[in-house]
Amino acid sequence: MPVFAVKALRPDGAEETARIEAADETTAAAAAAARGLTPIGVRLAAAQSEPRAGARDRKLATRVARELSVLTAAGLSIEPALAALVRHAGDPQLKAAAQGLLDDVRAGAALSEAFAARPALFPAPFPEIAEAGEAGGALGRALGELADSREKRETVSASIRGSLIYPAFLMVFMTVAVTALLVFIVPPFERLFTDMGAPVPPLADFVFGTARGLVVYGPFILGAIVLAAITLRAALARPGPRLTADRWLITAPLIGAAMRMLVAARFCRVLALLLRNGLSAAPALRLAARAAGNTWAVRCLTEALAEVRAGRGFAERIEASDVLPPLAAELLSVGEEAGDLALAAERLARFYETRLEEGARRAAQLAGPLVIVLAGLVIGAVIVSILLALVSVSAVTY
């Protein structure tokens, strides 16, 4: 069902905005009133994506799920399992996270509620998977599958990053080498030609001018780059600019296809995990959409799924959202009709993860030689320009 943002007044007069899932605005307002609030405005809430935690927090959450799955699968209930994790945790952050969960559980909360109270560290689908495991009496298996899913996602991301590190290093090294050549090597040659009063060939004159510009304006250029990076980082932390940037990534001519495959892999991986652990299709699809990782994709998928619940065709609406590859929408529709949506989602996740890894390797294999050739051309042009100037001076002197 759609999620509405209900602006309401608390009994003490303070204003609050509650996010309520309901069939329509009237039902959402009634739900807010049932909580003791006085509704003063209702609107459709913006889609929320999975919080973007840092790499350390993601690994910490996965480790908590993995170790709890091992302990509960061994026969411990959740409170003794958390207590054992607190006692034996060597990592202070792991111990602090486990202690917080243990305090909530001892206060009477379920593990799913303890996860839900810490969305920055344990985002969706942590609470939902834990709740499904608690309801089915298979919490250890559910947490183990959650850890498997997150580890697979991290493995794919690490593989892609690893493939692109080498060409990125080459590009940085080339930039530093060319800059050092222009700033420290070229100026003495320019002074030599100036002292000799000899005419400078056009290519050498261009190189000398570039070197002068870097020497004079280099600190300003570097400062502008740093300032632009800080400004961009701050802007992307805001919902509006981040949504615009994510939309551009999805629709860009060259990287858009790769981003759609990445979104499809994440969406299908989480969808398969949720369905295997007992969630019905509607909430599983909604939670999987939130885990897509791209705010524009989250918005489009959420709107498409809302129309599906209103009776529209599944494949048509997902494909019309234009954030998943057409093959993904078609196979998910076939899986839903065959009653095995979890298997279809699992196969699609593996398919797109494999394609992303292969694409990253091919891009790295192509980018490395291209960067080397580009560096050779630039450095070669600088050297040739100086040699041509020396030859012209020798000819004039002769």
C-alpha positions in Angstrom: 0.0 0.0 0.0 1.1 3.6 -0.4 2.9 5.4 2.4 1.5 8.8 3.5 3.2 11.6 5.4 0.6 12.7 8.0 1.3 16.1 9.5 -0.3 16.1 12.9 -0.3 17.7 16.4 0.6 15.7 19.5 -1.4 16.0 22.7 1.2 18.4 24.1 0.7 20.7 21.1 4.0 19.9 19.3 3.9 19.2 15.6 4.9 15.8 14.2 5.0 14.2 10.7 4.2 10.4 10.8 4.7 8.0 8.0 1.7 5.7 7.7 1.0 3.0 5.3 -2.7 3.1 4.3 -5.0 2.5 1.4 -5.9 6.2 1.0 -5.5 9.6 2.7 -8.7 9.2 4.8 -7.4 5.9 6.2 -4.0 7.3 6.9 -5.6 10.2 8.8 -7.7 7.8 10.8 -4.6 5.7 11.7 -2.9 8.9 12.9 -5.9 9.8 15.1 -5.9 6.3 16.5 -2.3 7.0 17.7 -3.6 10.0 19.7 -2.5 12.6 17.1 -4.6 15.3 15.5 -4.1 15.2 11.7 -3.7 18.6 10.0 -2.4 17.5 6.6 -1.9 14.4 4.6 0.2 13.8 1.5 1.8 10.9 -0.3 5.2 10.4 1.2 8.4 10.4 -0.9 9.9 7.0 -1.4 12.7 6.1 1.0 15.7 4.2 -0.1 17.9 2.0 2.1 20.1 4.2 4.2 23.6 4.6 2.7 25.7 3.3 5.6 29.5 3.4 5.4 31.5 0.3 4.5 32.4 -0.3 8.1 28.8 -0.2 9.3 27.7 -2.5 6.5 30.4 -5.1 7.4 29.5 -4.7 11.1 25.8 -5.4 10.5 26.6 -8.4 8.3 28.9 -9.8 11.0 26.2 -9.4 13.6 23.8 -11.3 11.4 26.4 -14.0 10.7 27.4 -14.6 14.3 23.8 -14.6 15.6 22.9 -17.1 12.9 25.6 -19.4 14.0 24.7 -19.1 17.7 21.0 -19.5 17.3 21.4 -22.3 14.9 23.5 -24.1 17.6 20.4 -24.0 19.8 20.7 -20.8 21.8 17.7 -18.5 22.1 18.3 -14.9 21.0 19.0 -13.4 24.5 21.8 -16.0 25.4 23.1 -15.6 21.9 23.5 -11.9 22.2 25.0 -12.3 25.7 27.6 -14.7 24.3 28.3 -12.3 21.5 28.9 -9.5 23.9 31.2 -11.6 26.1 33.4 -12.8 23.3 33.3 -9.9 20.8 36.9 -8.7 20.3 35.8 -5.7 18.2 34.6 -2.8 20.4 32.0 -1.7 17.8 30.7 -5.3 17.4 30.4 -5.5 21.2 28.6 -2.1 21.4 26.1 -3.1 18.7 25.4 -6.5 20.4 25.1 -4.8 23.8 22.5 -2.4 22.4 20.4 -5.2 20.9 20.8 -7.2 24.1 19.5 -4.3 26.2 16.4 -4.0 24.0 15.7 -7.8 24.1 16.0 -7.9 27.9 13.6 -5.0 28.0 11.0 -7.2 26.3 11.6 -6.3 22.6 11.9 -8.9 19.9 15.1 -8.9 17.8 13.2 -7.5 14.8 12.1 -4.5 17.0 15.6 -4.0 18.2 16.8 -4.0 14.6 14.1 -1.5 13.6 15.2 0.8 16.4 18.6 1.2 14.7 17.8 1.8 11.0 21.2 3.4 10.3 23.0 0.2 11.2 20.3 -2.4 10.5 18.3 -1.1 7.5 15.6 -3.0 5.7 15.3 -5.9 5.3 17.0 -6.7 8.7 13.8 -6.2 10.8 11.6 -8.0 8.3 13.9 -11.0 7.9 14.2 -11.2 11.7 10.4 -11.0 12.1 9.9 -13.7 9.5 12.5 -15.9 11.2 10.9 -15.4 14.6 7.4 -16.2 13.3 8.6 -19.3 11.6 10.9 -20.6 14.3 13.9 -20.5 12.0 15.7 -17.3 13.1 19.1 -18.8 12.7 18.5 -19.8 9.1 16.9 -16.5 8.2 19.8 -14.5 9.6 22.2 -16.9 7.8 20.5 -16.2 4.5 20.6 -12.5 5.2 24.3 -12.6 5.9 24.9 -14.7 2.7 23.0 -12.2 0.7 24.9 -9.2 2.1 28.2 -11.0 1.7 27.4 -11.8 -1.9 26.5 -8.1 -2.6 29.8 -7.0 -0.9 31.7 -9.5 -3.0 30.3 -8.2 -6.2 30.9 -4.6 -5.2 34.5 -5.4 -4.2 35.1 -7.3 -7.5 33.9 -4.3 -9.5 35.9 -1.8 -7.5 39.0 -4.1 -7.7 38.7 -4.2 -11.5 38.6 -0.4 -11.8 41.4 0.3 -9.3 44.2 -0.3 -11.8 43.0 2.1 -14.5 42.1 4.7 -11.9 45.7 4.4 -10.5 47.1 4.8 -13.9 45.1 7.9 -14.6 46.1 9.5 -11.3 49.8 8.6 -11.9 49.6 10.0 -15.5 48.1 13.2 -14.3 50.8 13.6 -11.6 53.6 12.7 -14.0 52.4 15.2 -16.7 51.9 17.9 -14.2 55.4 17.4 -12.7 56.9 17.5 -16.2 55.2 20.7 -17.1 55.8 22.4 -13.7 59.4 21.4 -13.0 61.1 20.3 -16.3 59.6 22.5 -19.0 60.2 26.0 -17.4 64.0 25.8 -17.5 63.9 25.1 -21.2 61.6 28.1 -21.7 64.0 30.3 -19.9 66.8 28.9 -22.1 65.0 29.8 -25.3 64.1 33.2 -23.9 67.7 34.0 -23.1 68.8 32.9 -26.5 66.2 35.1 -28.2 65.4 32.3 -30.7 62.0 31.9 -32.2 59.9 29.1 -30.6 57.9 26.7 -32.8 54.1 26.8 -32.3 53.9 23.4 -30.5 56.7 24.3 -28.1 55.1 27.7 -27.5 51.8 25.9 -26.6 53.6 23.6 -24.2 55.5 26.6 -22.6 52.2 28.5 -22.2 50.5 25.5 -20.6 53.4 25.2 -18.2 53.3 28.9 -17.3 49.5 28.6 -16.6 50.0 25.6 -14.3 52.8 27.4 -12.4 50.7 30.5 -11.9 47.2 29.1 -11.6 47.9 25.6 -10.3 47.2 26.4 -6.6 43.9 28.0 -7.6 42.9 25.1 -9.8 43.7 22.6 -7.1 41.7 24.7 -4.6 38.8 24.9 -7.0 38.8 21.1 -7.5 38.9 20.5 -3.7 36.1 23.0 -3.1 34.0 21.5 -5.9 34.4 18.0 -4.4 33.4 19.2 -1.0 30.4 21.1 -2.4 29.3 18.1 -4.5 29.6 15.8 -1.5 27.4 18.2 0.6 24.9 18.6 -2.2 24.5 14.8 -2.6 23.7 14.5 1.1 20.5 16.5 0.4 17.5 14.6 -1.1 16.9 16.9 -4.1 20.4 16.9 -5.6 20.8 13.3 -4.8 17.6 12.4 -6.6 18.8 14.4 -9.6 22.2 12.7 -9.6 20.7 9.2 -9.3 18.3 10.0 -12.1 21.2 11.1 -14.3 23.1 7.9 -13.5 20.1 5.7 -14.5 19.4 7.6 -17.8 23.0 8.4 -18.9 23.8 7.0 -22.3 26.9 5.0 -21.4 26.6 4.1 -17.7 22.8 4.0 -17.6 22.7 0.3 -18.7 25.2 -0.7 -16.1 23.4 1.2 -13.4 20.1 -0.5 -14.3 21.7 -3.9 -14.1 23.1 -3.0 -10.7 19.7 -1.9 -9.5 18.2 -5.1 -10.9 20.8 -7.2 -9.1 20.1 -5.6 -5.7 16.4 -5.5 -6.2 16.2 -9.2 -7.1 18.7 -10.3 -4.5 16.7 -8.8 -1.7 13.3 -9.9 -3.2 14.5 -13.5 -3.3 15.7 -13.3 0.3 12.4 -11.9 1.5 10.2 -14.3 -0.4 12.3 -17.4 0.7 11.7 -16.3 4.3 7.9 -16.2 4.1 7.0 -12.7 3.2 4.2 -12.3 0.7 4.8 -10.8 -2.7 3.4 -7.3 -2.0 5.5 -6.3 1.0 8.5 -8.2 -0.4 8.4 -6.2 -3.6 8.0 -2.9 -1.6 11.0 -3.6 0.6 13.1 -4.9 -2.3 12.4 -1.6 -4.1 13.7 0.3 -1.0 16.9 -1.7 -1.2 17.6 -0.8 -4.8 20.3 1.7 -3.7 19.3 4.4 -6.2 16.8 7.0 -5.0 15.4 7.6 -8.5 15.0 3.8 -8.9 13.3 3.6 -5.5 10.8 6.3 -6.5 10.0 4.8 -9.9 9.7 1.2 -8.6 7.5 2.3 -5.7 5.2 4.2 -8.0 5.1 1.2 -10.4 4.3 -1.3 -7.7 1.5 1.0 -6.3 -0.1 0.9 -9.8 0.4 -2.9 -9.9 -1.5 -3.2 -6.6 -4.2 -1.1 -8.2 -4.7 -3.7 -10.9 -2.2 -2.8 -13.6 0.0 -5.4 -15.3 3.1 -6.3 -13.4 5.6 -6.6 -16.3 4.2 -3.6 -18.1 4.4 -1.3 -15.1 7.9 -2.5 -14.0 9.2 -2.1 -17.6 7.6 1.3 -17.9 9.4 2.5 -14.8 12.6 2.3 -17.0 14.9 1.5 -14.1 15.1 -2.3 -14.6 16.2 -4.0 -17.8 13.3 -5.3 -19.9 14.4 -8.9 -19.3 14.1 -8.5 -15.6 10.5 -7.3 -15.8 9.6 -10.1 -18.1 11.2 -12.9 -16.1 9.8 -11.6 -12.8 6.3 -11.6 -14.4 6.8 -15.1 -15.6 8.0 -16.2 -12.1 5.0 -14.6 -10.5 2.6 -16.3 -12.9 4.3 -19.7 -12.3 4.1 -19.2 -8.5 7.9 -19.2 -8.1 8.9 -15.6 -7.9 11.7 -16.2 -5.4 13.5 -18.6 -7.8 13.1 -16.2 -10.7 14.5 -13.3 -8.6 17.4 -15.4 -7.4 18.3 -16.4 -11.0 18.1 -12.8 -12.2 20.3 -11.6 -9.3 23.0 -14.1 -10.2 22.7 -13.3 -13.9 23.1 -9.5 -13.4 25.8 -9.9 -10.8 27.8 -12.1 -13.2 27.3 -9.6 -16.1 28.4 -6.7 -13.9 31.6 -8.5 -12.8 32.4 -9.4 -16.4 31.7 -5.9 -17.6 33.9 -4.4 -15.0 36.8 -6.7 -15.9 36.4 -5.9 -19.6 36.3 -2.1 -18.9 39.5 -2.5 -16.8 41.2 -4.4 -19.6 40.3 -1.7 -22.1 40.9 1.3 -19.9 44.4 0.3 -18.7 46.0 0.3 -22.2 44.0 3.4 -23.2 45.4 5.4 -20.2 48.9 4.2 -21.0 48.6 5.2 -24.6 47.2 8.6 -23.6 50.0 9.1 -21.1 52.6 8.2 -23.8 51.0 10.6 -26.3 51.0 13.5 -23.9 54.5 13.0 -22.5 55.7 12.3 -26.0 54.2 15.5 -27.3 56.0 17.5 -24.6 59.3 15.9 -25.4 58.9 16.3 -29.1 58.0 20.0 -28.8 61.2 20.6 -26.8 63.3 18.7 -29.3 61.8 20.5 -32.2 62.6 23.8 -30.5 66.2 22.7 -30.0 66.5 21.7 -33.6 65.1 25.0 -34.8 67.6 26.9 -32.6 70.5 24.8 -33.9 69.4 25.5 -37.5 69.2 29.3 -36.8 72.6 29.3 -35.1 74.2 27.3 -37.9 
